[in-house]
Amino acid sequence: MRSHFFTVFLSLLMFAFLFSACKTQNTPRIAGPDPELIFTGVRADSPEYVYLDFLLETNDPALSPERMSLESWRVVLNGSDATKAFNMEMDNELVFLSMDMAALVAGGYGPQDDYTLNLHLSLNHDAVPSQKIEVMGLAAFPGVRAPEFRINTIAILKAELVNTRFRVAIRIANRNPFPVELSSFRYELYGNGRFWADGAERDIVVIPGMSAVEGRLFLPMNFIDMDRNLLDQIINLVDVNYRFSGEAQVSTGVEYLPSFSTAFDLSGYSQVFED
């Protein structure tokens, strides 16, 4: 009886060993070095959206990107989680990340002079779905901010029967630590809801880093095709509800964003001075 019990025990022990061996054999482990996420460059057409490119690289055929799928991802920007301000796409070994500046500002991060970014990926492998592959890519690049425009004063220089001229004093602030150039500048001026004048400037204006300059624009206004009462209204104005809009071409010298076009649309009240 004891011998029979011992035989049964050995049989169960051997069965458990074989089952464990088979289970281990059917659950392969991925060997070899982990893949690397390599930052390959940054692109931008404007300061509002910045695009970063990464390459998922591995020397192990068993870890080829074609056999992987994305489980989750997150972005740490200058030490803070900023995933919500980014979009991410993965196409085999290529990884594309885009930064939305408006979403960053809304999230309380604000524009920075320099960015250090960590992209974390958690990947699945088709052979072992339960085994996660963790990779991280590091990127560093300077920030670029569009100039800020503000109307300081509007003055009537000359009032005649046919035309008048305005002098618009506009403040242009450069919020970058490096100088920028304004190579072209077009604009429209509306006063009290009516079109007054427009124009364009081609002179290059250089604005040093972290400083501002005040420019003066001279806008002619022709009354031949307008109501004569409009001239009387302008001459008698004490202040004006203005709208000043347009577009400027900005040069930065930054490699990934050497130049860009930025629009502005300013409105408010200003005193009207007659010279």
VENFENWO-V557088 format. One record per backbone hydrogen bond with DSSP energy under -0.5 kcal/mol. CO is the residue of the C=O (numbers start at 1). NH is the residue of the N-H. E is the energy in kcal/mol with one decimal. If there is no record, write none. Layout:
# VENFENWO-V557088
((CO,NH,E) (CO,NH,E))
This chain:
# VENFENWO-V557088
((1,5,-2.2) (2,6,-2.2) (3,7,-2.0) (4,8,-2.3) (5,9,-2.1) (6,10,-2.2) (7,11,-2.1) (8,12,-2.3) (9,13,-2.3) (10,14,-2.4) (11,15,-2.3) (12,16,-2.3) (13,17,-1.8) (14,18,-2.5) (15,19,-2.6) (16,20,-2.2) (17,21,-2.3) (18,22,-2.6) (19,23,-2.4) (20,24,-2.3) (21,25,-2.3) (22,26,-2.0) (24,27,-0.9) (29,31,-0.6) (36,38,-0.7) (36,57,-3.3) (38,55,-2.5) (41,53,-2.8) (43,51,-3.3) (46,49,-0.7) (48,101,-2.9) (49,45,-0.6) (49,46,-0.7) (50,99,-3.4) (51,43,-3.2) (52,97,-2.8) (53,40,-2.8) (53,41,-1.1) (54,95,-2.3) (55,38,-2.9) (55,57,-0.8) (57,36,-3.2) (59,61,-0.6) (60,63,-2.0) (61,64,-1.4) (64,67,-2.1) (65,68,-1.8) (67,126,-2.5) (69,124,-3.2) (72,122,-2.7) (74,120,-2.7) (75,77,-0.6) (75,82,-2.5) (76,78,-0.5) (76,118,-2.5) (77,80,-1.9) (80,77,-3.2) (82,85,-1.7) (83,86,-1.9) (85,100,-2.5) (87,98,-2.6) (89,96,-3.1) (91,94,-2.3) (93,56,-3.6) (94,91,-3.2) (95,54,-2.7) (96,89,-2.5) (97,52,-3.8) (98,87,-1.8) (99,50,-1.8) (99,101,-0.7) (100,104,-1.9) (101,105,-2.5) (102,106,-2.4) (103,107,-1.6) (104,109,-2.5) (104,110,-0.5) (105,108,-1.6) (113,143,-2.8) (115,141,-1.9) (116,78,-3.1) (117,139,-2.6) (118,76,-2.4) (118,120,-0.6) (119,137,-2.4) (120,74,-1.8) (121,123,-0.5) (121,135,-2.3) (122,71,-3.0) (122,72,-1.5) (123,133,-2.6) (124,69,-1.9) (128,125,-0.7) (128,131,-1.8) (130,132,-0.7) (131,125,-0.5) (132,134,-0.6) (133,123,-2.7) (135,121,-2.7) (136,37,-0.7) (137,119,-2.9) (139,117,-3.4) (141,115,-2.8) (148,173,-2.8) (150,171,-3.6) (153,169,-2.4) (154,273,-1.4) (155,157,-0.7) (155,167,-2.9) (156,275,-2.5) (158,160,-0.5) (158,165,-1.4) (162,223,-2.8) (163,160,-1.9) (164,221,-2.6) (165,157,-2.7) (165,158,-0.9) (166,168,-0.6) (166,219,-2.3) (167,155,-2.4) (167,169,-0.6) (168,170,-0.7) (168,217,-2.5) (169,152,-3.2) (169,153,-1.0) (170,215,-3.0) (171,150,-1.9) (171,173,-0.5) (172,213,-2.2) (173,148,-2.2) (173,175,-0.6) (174,211,-0.8) (176,210,-2.3) (180,207,-3.0) (181,183,-0.7) (181,251,-2.7) (182,205,-1.8) (184,249,-1.9) (185,201,-3.1) (186,247,-1.8) (187,199,-1.9) (188,245,-1.9) (189,196,-2.9) (189,197,-1.6) (190,243,-2.3) (191,194,-1.8) (194,191,-2.8) (197,189,-3.4) (199,187,-2.4) (201,185,-1.9) (204,206,-0.5) (205,182,-2.6) (205,207,-0.5) (206,208,-0.6) (207,180,-1.9) (208,211,-0.9) (211,174,-3.1) (213,172,-3.0) (213,215,-0.6) (215,170,-2.9) (217,168,-2.9) (217,219,-0.6) (218,220,-0.6) (219,166,-2.5) (221,164,-1.9) (223,226,-1.4) (227,230,-1.6) (227,231,-0.6) (228,231,-0.6) (228,232,-1.2) (229,233,-2.2) (230,234,-2.3) (231,235,-2.6) (232,236,-1.8) (234,237,-1.2) (238,272,-2.2) (240,242,-1.0) (240,270,-1.8) (241,192,-3.1) (241,193,-0.5) (242,268,-1.7) (243,190,-2.8) (244,266,-3.3) (245,188,-2.5) (246,264,-2.1) (247,186,-2.4) (248,250,-0.6) (248,262,-2.8) (249,183,-1.9) (249,184,-0.8) (250,260,-2.4) (251,181,-2.2) (254,257,-0.8) (255,258,-0.5) (256,44,-0.7) (257,254,-0.6) (258,252,-3.0) (258,253,-0.9) (260,250,-3.3) (262,248,-2.7) (264,246,-2.2) (266,244,-2.9) (268,242,-2.3) (270,240,-2.7) (271,154,-1.2) (271,273,-0.6) (273,156,-2.9) (273,275,-0.6))
